[in-house]
Amino acid sequence: MKNTRLLFVIWMLFLVLPQGYSQEKKEDSSVLGQVNGFLSKHVKLTAYGQFGYSYTDWKDLDVRQADNQFFGRLGMLILSGDITDKLSWMVQYELFTSQLLELYACYKPYSFFQVKIGRMKTCFTLENQMSPSVYETVNFSRVIERLAGFSGDVCGNQGGRDMGLQVGGELFKTSVDDYFLEYRAGVYNGSGLSMKDHNDAKDFAAWFTVQPVKGLKMGASAYIGKLNDDYTVVNDETGEETIYNTNMKRNRMALSTCYQTHRLTCRGGIFVGKRW
């Protein structure tokens, strides 16, 4: 069997309105002009896509089947903005699955403290905080897929996201864009992309990293929660099936490290947990 799979990443970045729109020689004092001026300064529209080509050739005696197709993996549309210098918001929509992935507001009065509320990425593992557009292998590692709320997890593919409240911040600035310590902690429904909680328990996640030298990040994270699900028990004698509903433990921990320069990226981790 021959299997060829190529993935092309296409990025697009643009603004809803040109930044200079409100800086015309003749200022528009109308209501529409004021609205356009506000949008050009405070609202940004971003999009990127990941497309690929897949070819698979099966040979079975005299029967031959082939799969030959182009496909779209991701089509992200991101609308973000700021109401004030301390209050911001973001909406992220996946075009291929027609699914709302993120919708949250963030209040950041200080660099060392911020509050997010809404649907967002859970603060578990270093990799889950990254965008697929900058991830070198496009797909996350297998252990991340199975333990961080993606396709291999017992909770199903939730994109590593959930509804909840999250706090975090950065401490001890070392350069223009870098801090020695970053931390996040959040309380979530534990039901992923669903708008409703499926049990009376809340899930908890925490994550922190330190950067002792530029480019090197080391961190630890933990996720403690319960997943409401059905399971089936079969009677050995009668073969009768009985369906039970329970809250399964979904606890996991991770140690992660990443070293990144302009020419080199090294990333690794140790993960402990169960899928159920």
Protein Blocks (a to p, Z undefined) as FASTA:
>chain_A
ZZddddddddddddfbdfklmmcfbdcfbfklmmmmmmmmmgccddddddddddddddeh
jbccdddddddfbdcddddddfblmbccdddddfklopafbdcddddfbfkbccdedjdd
ddehjklmpcfklgmnlpacfklmmmnopakbmnbpehhpacdddddddehifbfkbcfb
dcdddddehlojafbdfbfbdcddddddddfbghiacdddddddddddddddddfklopa
cdddddddddddddddddddfkbccddddddddfZZ
